[in-house]
Amino acid sequence: MNQSQTRKQPLNTLLDIMARLRDPQRGCPWDLEQDFSTIAPYTLEEAYEVAEAIERQAPDEICDELGDLLFQVVFHAQMASERGWFDFADVVTAINEKLVRRHPHVFGDEKIADAAEQTLAWDRHKAKERAERGVAADSVLDGVPLALPALLRAQKIQRRAARVGFDWDEIGDVVAKIDEELAELKQALAAGESVEHMREELGDLLFSGVNLARFLDADAESLMRAANQKFDRRFRRVEQLAHKAQRDLQACSLDELEAYWQQAKSETSK
């Protein structure tokens, strides 16, 4: 048995395990109850856990989480096979063909200057494939999934709009737009506008913030995760400081909490 065959065995084993879990007579009751809609949230969760492991630069965890994510793909493929739609081999064949088709500069004679040009070419290939499937292209925003996290989707649709010239000229214009949206939110608050209107203005402000992230060549979703982690780290330190002072957080005054926060901020910034 050659090395290639040896490395294929674990994948075949995984496929066999999945089929056994879904076996109507001998399978797992929980696995048998699942369908595409119930498994989809787990698929998203596993993808996020891969991203988290990557952010922590933990190789063993990345390997483990990628396995969990692969299991999600196998689970969906098994359910599709049971319905006669497609199987795991079809999934692999489809992505193989797509990668070759969308990289003619690697597997063909086309020339691509850089990553930016490849991104544009990738979108052109996707648009062509949709047209071949008979999917009408009504907008440059077509194909951006609605189910994406809101920050990620905002950044993607902004990039799509920018490719046809709908964009600010420079970063200062984006900052000015943020100031404008903040002023409109303050005005709505001061005027006692409806909650719905204030929420709309806040949404506009958040959307403009995503635009600034794009101009800074940063991923808004990653920035938000980093901000969450920073708050988590500092707040846990606030709890420790209060416990050390034998103070109940709920009994602390705002001045005490601010003092703890500033100390935590100073310590965690070092």
N, C-alpha and C positions, 0 to 999 in steps of 0.2 A: 504494500500500500504506500503510495507516494505522499509527500507532505501536504499537497493540496487536498487530497482525499481525506487525510487525517483531520485537517482543520475544518472540513465540511461536516464532520460527524456531529459536533456539538449543536450545530444549527438543525440538523435532521432530528436530533434528540429533542430539541425544543419544540419542533413542529409536532413530534409524536406526543410529547407531554400535553401540548395544547389540545390536540385531538382527543386525548384520553380525558382531560378535564371537561370537555364538552360532549363526551359520550353519553347518549340518552339513558343507557342502562347502568353504566359504572362510573359516570362522571360526578363532578362536584356540584351539589345543588345550587350553590351560589353562582358558579360560573355558568351553569345551564340557564339561570334566570336572566342573564344579562343580554342586552342587545346593543346596537350601535349608539343609541342615545344615552344609555346608562354608562357605557364605557368611556365615551368621549371626555367627560370631566376628568377621569383618571389619566387619560392620555395627556391632557393639558397639564395636569399636576406633575406628571413624571417629566415632561419637558422642562418645566420650571425647576424641578429638582436637579436636573442635569445642569441648567444654567447656574444654579446656586453652587453646585460642587465645583464648577469651572471657576467661578468668582473666588472661591476659597482656595483654588489651586491645589486641590486634594486628588491626586491621581487615582488612588484606590476607590474613592467615592465616585469619581467620574466614571470609572469602569463599571461600578455597581449600578449607578443610576442609568447609564446607557443600556445596561442589560434590562432594567425595568422598562425603559422606553421601547426597546426592541420587542419585549413581550407584548406591549400594547399593539404594535404593528401586527404581530403574529395573531393576537386575539381577534383583531378586526378582520384579518385575512381568513381566519378559520370560520368566523360567522358568515362571511361573504361566500366562502366555499360551500357551506351548508345550504345556502340559497341558490347555488348554481351561478353566481355572478362572476367570481374570479377566485384565484387562490394565491398563496404566497409567491409561487413561481411567477405568476402573472404580474404581481407587484414589482418584483425584482426585474423582470424583463422590461416592463414599462419605464422604470427609472433608468435602466441601462440605455435604452433607446433615446430617452429624452436628453440625457447628459451628452450623448454623442451628437444628437441633432442640434443642441443649443451651444455646442462648442466647435463650430466648424473651423475655428482658428487653431484648434488643437488636433482635431481628427480630419480636417480637410485643408483646403488651400486658402481660406480667408485670412486676412491680417487684422489684428486688433492691437491698437497702440498701447492702451493701458487699461487699468481696472474700471475707470469711469466710462470708457468707450464700451467695455464689455457689459456694464450694467445697462446701458442704453440698448445694446444689441440683444441682451437677454429679454428685455421688455418687448422688443420688436418680434422676437421669436414667439413669445407668449401670445402676443396679439395675433400673429399669423396662425398659430395653432387654434386659437378661439374662433377665428374666421373660418378655418377649415372644418371646425365642428359645427358651423352654422350659428355660432353665438355672435349676435350683432354687437359691434363696438359703438355704443352710444356716447361714451365718455372716456377721457384719458384716465379716469379714476376706476374704470371697470377692472375687476380682478383683484382689488384690494379687499381681503376678506372682512366681513362685518364682525366676525367673531374674535378678531385680534384684540388684545388689550388696548384700551382707549388711547393711551399715550403713544403706543407703537403705531396704531392705525393713523393717528393724527400726523405723525411724522411721515408716514408713507404717502398719505394723500397730499401733504404739502410738497413732498419731493416730486410727485407726479405733476402737480400743477406748475411747479417751477420749471419743469422740462419744456413746457410750452410758453414760457415767458411770464407766467403769472407769479411774480415774486418781487421781493424788495431788492433794491440795488445794493444796499450795504447794511451792515449790522446795526449802524446807528438808527436806521429807519425802523428796524425791528424793536429796538429799545424804546423808541418814541411811541410805537404802537402799544407796547406794554404799558407805558405811562398813560396813554389815552384810555386803554381798557380799565386800568386801575382807577382813573379819575371817574369813569362812567359808573364803576361799581360803588365808589364812595358817594357819588351823587345819588344813586339809587338808594343806598343805605340812609343818607341824610334826609331824603324826601319820603322815607317810609314806604317805598314802593312794595309791590306784592313780593312774596317769597319767590314765586316763580320767576319774576323779572330779575331779582337779585341773583338767583341761581344761574340764569342765562348769562348775566354779565360776568359772573365768576367763571363760567365755562369759557367765555370769550378770552378772559385773562389767562386761563390755563392753556388754551390753544395757542395764544401768542407766546407763552413761555416755551412751549414745544418748538415753535418757530425759532426762538433764540437758540435753543439747544442744537437745532439743525445748522444754524449759521456758525456755531462753535464746533461743528463737526463732531457732535456728541450724540449719543443715543439717549433719548429722553427717558425711556423705560429703565435703562441702567442707572441714570442719574437719580431717578426716583427711588430705586432699590437701595442705592448708596445712601441717600438721605434718610431712608427708613432705618437702615442699619446704624447710621450715626446717632439718630435719636434713640434707638433701642439701647445702644451702648451707654449713652450719657444718662438716660433715665434710670437704667439699672444702677448706675453709680450714685444717682440721687437717692435711690432706695437704700443703698448701702450706707451712705452718709447719715441719712435719717435714722437708720437702725443703730448705727454706732453712737449717735447722740441720744438714743433711747426716745426717739420722737416718732409718733404715728403720723404718716404722711397726711392723712385726712384731717389731723388736728393742727397741722402746720399753717402758719399764715402765708400769704403770698410773698411777703418779704423773705421769710425763711426758705420757702421753696426756690425763690430766685437766687438766694445766696448759695444753696446747695447746687443749683443748676450751673451757676457761674464757676463754682469750684470743679464740678464734673467736667464742664466745658474746657476749663484750663488744663485739667489732668489728661483728658482724652485727646487734646490737641497736640500734646507733646510727642 
